[in-house]
Amino acid sequence: MRAFAKRMFDRLSARKTQLALAVRIAASGVAAYAIAVALHLMLPLWAVLTSLIVTQMSVGRSLKATRDYMLGTIGGAIYGGAIAVLIPHSGEGSLLALLVLAIVPLAFIASLNPSLNSATVTAVIVLLLPTMHQSNPLDSAIDRVLEVTVGALTGLAISFLVLPSRAVSQIRVNASKLLELLSAAFAELLAGLTRGLDNDALHRIQDGIGIAVTNLQATGLEAERERSMHLSSGPDTGPLLRTIQRLRHDVVMIGRASVVPLPAEIQARLARPLSDVSNAIVTYMKAVATSLRAGRGSADMAPVEAALQAYSAEVAALRKDGMIRGLPVDAAERFFALGFSLEQMRQNLTDLKRCHGNWCASEDTQEKIAQ
């Protein structure tokens, strides 16, 4: 029983960010309902739903969701209320025509700017709600804006006050996860030079990395939004994100060179140097990932430099022995593409070392700061 409880605690601890979001959403919905009822709003439901929508994983994302939802709601309420007041309508036929007039332009605008999706919904509510409650369109528009305002402000306040989560801390986690994915992909792809790699496996590896890169870029935008509003501090996210993106490109290039194994005689000469390069780079990237996640620690890049120098020396020996001249054109292209990609990766790992130094103070530095 104790072991089971420990496993459950460890699993929940690994999902503390998601648990904090669940708590914030629950608090946001309850608070929005209580405030809406206290203010005697006509439909507290919309205040609650809005609060759930704007309560996001990070403060930066909540700010964007609040801004977009409020702009869409106000725009939809003004447009829906205006056509309802200015265009006389009675009966279902005229109401249907008015609905078309309300939906088509707003849906077109939302297709151009998805952040205004709520405008179409708001305009429809403003038009249809008076027919259900025997009220006028102007009152419906005002009620809708008030309900959404209460929900949006409540959700935003809860995002700041209840277990707040900053996008900067999420960048550490997302960047660490992506570096681990890249290191695993790099090891797999480099091994393909001696045993080959099928296209399905290659696409599967790259697709997973692509999704992780997209998520990291989105989190970076949220972090910069927080920084611009002085809601969080920390290093500039741009250099770290750009460096990881370049490392992803390196992995893609190495993957293209690894689809077909190298000729057997070259494999025999490069097997050990490539294995050392793979182990050194994978170990370094995992060390950086662990350090980023913890926010402290160091990672030694010296083994990477040594392994790449040994590989370059063996390549030079191969060329001196004339083994490259006899290669078919496609094999020669893959061989030189591999060397170029590894050199580019070395430069980008050097940039990663610099970014790591900005994001993670060493233990000695932190001890000095604490003293």
C-alpha positions as a printed Julia matrix, in Angstrom:
371×3 Matrix{Float64}:
   0.0    0.0     0.0
   2.83   2.36    0.87
   4.54   1.59   -2.44
   1.3    2.25   -4.33
   0.83   5.57   -2.54
   4.42   6.55   -3.37
   3.91   5.75   -7.06
   0.72   7.81   -7.15
   2.44  10.7    -5.4
   5.35  10.58   -7.86
   2.95  10.57  -10.83
   0.98  13.49   -9.45
   4.18  15.36   -8.64
   5.3   14.95  -12.25
   2.02  16.56  -13.33
   2.01  19.42  -10.85
   1.66  22.04  -13.6
  -1.47  20.33  -14.93
  -2.85  19.91  -11.39
  -2.3   23.6   -10.7
  -4.21  24.45  -13.89
  -7.11  22.23  -12.79
  -7.23  24.01   -9.42
  -7.15  27.43  -11.1
  -9.95  26.49  -13.5
 -12.14  25.22  -10.66
 -11.5   28.35   -8.58
 -12.16  30.56  -11.6
 -15.51  28.96  -12.41
 -16.75  29.09   -8.8
 -15.61  32.69   -8.3
 -17.15  33.84  -11.6
 -20.51  32.26  -10.72
 -20.53  33.82   -7.25
 -19.71  37.28   -8.62
 -22.27  37.01  -11.43
 -25.01  36.03   -8.99
 -24.04  38.83   -6.6
 -24.27  41.33   -9.48
 -27.65  39.87  -10.58
 -26.46  39.26  -14.12
 -29.13  37.75  -16.37
 -27.1   34.68  -17.42
 -24.27  33.78  -14.99
 -23.58  30.84  -17.31
 -21.64  33.08  -19.73
 -19.52  34.52  -16.95
 -18.58  31.01  -15.82
 -17.83  29.79  -19.35
 -15.71  32.85  -20.09
 -13.7   32.4   -16.9
 -12.96  28.8   -17.91
 -11.87  29.87  -21.38
  -9.44  32.58  -20.26
  -7.85  30.54  -17.45
  -4.89  29.03  -19.3
  -1.7   27.12  -18.56
   0.37  30.28  -18.06
  -0.21  33.92  -17.2
   0.97  34.95  -20.67
  -1.53  32.65  -22.36
  -4.31  33.89  -20.06
  -3.52  37.48  -21.02
  -3.81  36.64  -24.72
  -7.01  34.64  -24.24
  -8.58  37.49  -22.24
  -7.64  40.1   -24.81
  -8.88  38.04  -27.76
 -12.12  37.0   -26.09
 -12.94  40.52  -24.92
 -12.22  42.06  -28.34
 -14.34  39.43  -30.08
 -17.18  39.79  -27.6
 -17.31  43.57  -27.74
 -17.09  43.58  -31.53
 -19.76  40.9   -31.88
 -22.07  42.63  -29.39
 -21.76  45.99  -31.15
 -22.34  44.5   -34.6
 -25.15  42.16  -33.54
 -26.89  44.86  -31.52
 -26.53  47.41  -34.33
 -28.13  45.28  -37.05
 -30.87  44.13  -34.67
 -31.79  47.74  -33.82
 -31.29  49.29  -37.27
 -32.91  46.58  -39.38
 -36.58  45.95  -38.55
 -37.49  42.28  -38.34
 -40.49  40.27  -37.3
 -41.18  36.61  -37.8
 -38.87  33.7   -38.39
 -38.08  34.52  -42.02
 -36.71  37.97  -41.3
 -34.85  36.66  -38.25
 -33.17  34.0   -40.38
 -32.12  36.64  -42.9
 -30.72  38.74  -40.07
 -28.79  35.75  -38.76
 -27.18  35.28  -42.17
 -26.28  38.96  -42.23
 -24.73  38.63  -38.78
 -22.86  35.36  -39.28
 -21.36  35.68  -42.77
 -19.2   38.8   -42.31
 -18.11  37.9   -38.78
 -17.27  34.33  -39.77
 -15.22  35.7   -42.67
 -13.34  38.05  -40.33
 -12.74  35.18  -37.88
 -11.31  33.06  -40.7
  -8.78  35.82  -41.34
  -8.11  36.43  -37.65
  -8.93  33.37  -35.49
  -8.49  35.39  -32.3
 -11.89  36.99  -33.06
 -13.83  33.72  -33.13
 -16.03  34.79  -30.23
 -17.48  37.69  -32.27
 -19.72  35.4   -34.33
 -21.05  33.57  -31.26
 -21.72  36.84  -29.44
 -23.62  38.36  -32.37
 -25.85  35.26  -32.59
 -26.57  35.37  -28.84
 -27.41  39.08  -29.01
 -29.86  38.41  -31.85
 -31.57  35.28  -30.51
 -31.65  35.87  -26.77
 -34.29  38.66  -26.92
 -36.71  36.27  -28.66
 -36.4   33.89  -25.7
 -36.61  36.39  -22.84
 -38.76  39.1   -24.42
 -36.07  41.75  -24.1
 -34.61  44.21  -26.59
 -31.34  43.69  -28.53
 -29.57  46.6   -26.85
 -30.12  45.13  -23.39
 -29.0   41.75  -24.7
 -25.76  43.22  -26.02
 -25.03  45.05  -22.77
 -25.76  41.95  -20.68
 -23.52  39.84  -22.84
 -20.6   42.28  -22.51
 -21.08  42.52  -18.74
 -21.2   38.74  -18.33
 -18.09  38.21  -20.41
 -16.26  41.04  -18.64
 -16.98  39.52  -15.24
 -15.83  36.09  -16.42
 -12.72  37.4   -18.17
 -11.56  39.56  -15.27
 -12.26  36.8   -12.78
 -10.33  34.24  -14.81
  -7.42  36.64  -15.27
  -7.31  37.48  -11.56
  -7.35  33.79  -10.62
  -4.48  33.17  -13.08
  -2.4   35.73  -11.16
  -3.44  34.78   -7.62
  -4.05  31.02   -7.45
  -0.97  28.85   -8.03
   0.24  31.15  -10.82
   2.33  29.57  -13.56
   4.77  31.62  -15.61
   5.6   30.72  -19.2
   9.31  31.11  -18.41
   9.21  28.09  -16.11
   7.32  26.15  -18.78
  10.02  27.0   -21.32
  12.53  25.19  -19.11
  10.38  22.07  -19.08
   9.47  22.19  -22.78
  13.03  22.94  -23.88
  14.34  20.07  -21.75
  11.83  17.67  -23.25
  12.7   18.78  -26.78
  16.43  18.4   -26.16
  15.83  14.86  -24.91
  13.81  14.08  -28.04
  16.54  15.53  -30.24
  19.23  13.52  -28.47
  17.24  10.3   -28.88
  16.61  11.07  -32.55
  20.27  11.94  -33.11
  21.42   8.63  -31.62
  18.93   6.69  -33.72
  19.78   8.5   -36.93
  23.53   8.23  -36.5
  23.16   4.52  -35.89
  21.39   4.36  -39.26
  24.72   4.93  -40.96
  25.72   1.39  -40.07
  22.37  -0.41  -40.28
  20.09   1.87  -42.33
  16.86   3.54  -41.35
  13.49   3.13  -43.05
  11.53   6.18  -44.14
   8.59   5.43  -41.84
  10.83   5.43  -38.78
  12.51   8.64  -39.96
   9.18  10.43  -40.44
   7.91   9.2   -37.08
  10.95  10.62  -35.28
  10.82  13.97  -37.09
   7.05  14.39  -36.61
   7.34  14.04  -32.84
  10.1   16.63  -32.75
   8.1   18.98  -34.99
   5.16  18.99  -32.58
   7.47  19.67  -29.64
   9.13  22.57  -31.51
   5.72  24.12  -32.24
   4.74  23.92  -28.57
   8.03  25.45  -27.49
   7.67  28.36  -29.91
   4.14  29.06  -28.61
   5.4   29.04  -25.02
   8.2   31.42  -26.02
   5.67  33.95  -27.31
   3.78  33.72  -24.03
   6.99  34.25  -22.06
   7.9   37.34  -24.1
   4.39  38.68  -23.53
   4.9   38.3   -19.79
   8.32  39.95  -19.97
   7.01  42.9   -21.96
   4.41  43.53  -19.24
   7.0   43.02  -16.46
   5.09  40.02  -15.1
   8.12  37.75  -15.1
  11.87  38.02  -15.33
  14.64  35.87  -16.68
  16.84  35.52  -19.74
  15.69  36.43  -23.22
  13.91  33.39  -24.67
  14.89  34.12  -28.28
  18.49  32.78  -28.3
  17.53  29.51  -26.6
  14.59  28.88  -28.92
  16.59  29.74  -32.05
  19.46  27.5   -30.98
  17.16  24.53  -30.38
  15.49  25.18  -33.73
  18.9   25.06  -35.45
  19.73  21.83  -33.63
  16.5   20.41  -34.97
  17.61  21.36  -38.5
  20.93  19.58  -37.86
  19.06  16.42  -36.89
  16.98  16.68  -40.06
  20.13  16.95  -42.21
  21.77  14.02  -40.44
  18.58  12.03  -40.96
  18.77  12.61  -44.71
  22.36  11.37  -44.74
  21.44   8.3   -42.68
  18.67   6.82  -44.82
  21.2    4.52  -46.56
  24.19   3.04  -44.65
  27.72   4.03  -45.61
  29.77   1.55  -47.68
  31.09  -1.37  -45.62
  34.77  -0.39  -45.79
  34.01   3.13  -44.55
  31.69   1.79  -41.86
  34.55  -0.27  -40.46
  36.78   2.82  -40.18
  34.12   5.21  -38.84
  32.13   2.9   -36.57
  34.1    3.74  -33.43
  34.45   7.51  -34.05
  30.73   7.82  -34.91
  29.79   5.85  -31.8
  31.93   8.17  -29.66
  30.38  11.25  -31.32
  26.89   9.89  -30.71
  27.55   9.06  -27.05
  29.22  12.42  -26.35
  26.54  14.57  -27.97
  23.65  12.58  -26.5
  25.22  12.75  -23.02
  25.79  16.49  -23.34
  22.27  17.28  -24.6
  20.71  15.18  -21.82
  22.88  16.94  -19.24
  21.76  20.34  -20.52
  18.13  19.16  -20.48
  18.4   17.99  -16.88
  20.09  21.23  -15.85
  17.5   23.39  -17.61
  14.65  21.53  -15.96
  16.19  21.97  -12.51
  17.31  25.55  -13.16
  20.85  24.84  -12.0
  23.84  22.63  -12.65
  26.49  22.31  -15.33
  27.16  20.33  -18.5
  30.62  19.54  -19.86
  31.06  19.97  -23.62
  34.72  18.92  -23.68
  33.91  15.27  -24.58
  31.89  16.52  -27.56
  34.82  18.54  -28.87
  37.19  15.61  -28.37
  34.88  13.13  -30.11
  34.34  15.42  -33.1
  38.06  16.06  -33.42
  38.71  12.32  -33.44
  36.04  11.85  -36.11
  37.54  14.64  -38.25
  40.99  13.03  -37.91
  39.65   9.69  -39.09
  37.87  11.33  -42.03
  41.13  13.03  -43.0
  42.87   9.65  -42.83
  40.19   8.13  -45.09
  40.7   10.86  -47.67
  44.47  10.5   -47.46
  44.11   6.76  -48.1
  42.02   7.51  -51.21
  38.93   5.67  -49.95
  36.6    8.57  -50.71
  37.56   8.94  -54.38
  36.05   5.61  -55.3
  32.66   6.25  -53.76
  29.55   6.53  -55.93
  28.23  10.08  -56.28
  25.23   9.59  -53.97
  27.35   7.93  -51.25
  29.94  10.71  -51.49
  27.21  13.34  -51.17
  25.85  11.68  -48.02
  29.35  11.34  -46.59
  30.22  15.02  -47.01
  26.72  16.09  -45.92
  27.25  14.18  -42.69
  30.53  15.96  -42.03
  28.99  19.35  -42.75
  25.98  18.61  -40.51
  28.17  17.49  -37.61
  30.25  20.66  -37.89
  27.09  22.77  -37.9
  25.86  20.83  -34.89
  29.12  21.53  -33.06
  28.64  25.26  -33.6
  25.02  25.09  -32.47
  25.96  23.06  -29.39
  28.44  25.81  -28.56
  25.56  28.3   -28.77
  23.51  25.95  -26.57
  26.33  26.03  -24.02
  26.12  29.83  -23.96
  22.32  29.76  -23.61
  22.62  27.15  -20.87
  24.98  29.45  -18.99
  22.4   32.26  -19.15
  19.5   30.09  -18.02
  21.21  27.97  -15.35
  23.59  29.37  -12.82
  26.16  26.9   -11.62
  25.98  25.59   -8.07
  28.98  27.71   -7.1
  27.33  30.84   -8.48
  24.1   30.13   -6.65
  25.97  29.54   -3.41
  27.72  32.92   -3.79
  24.38  34.6    -4.45
  22.86  32.91   -1.41
  25.77  34.09    0.76
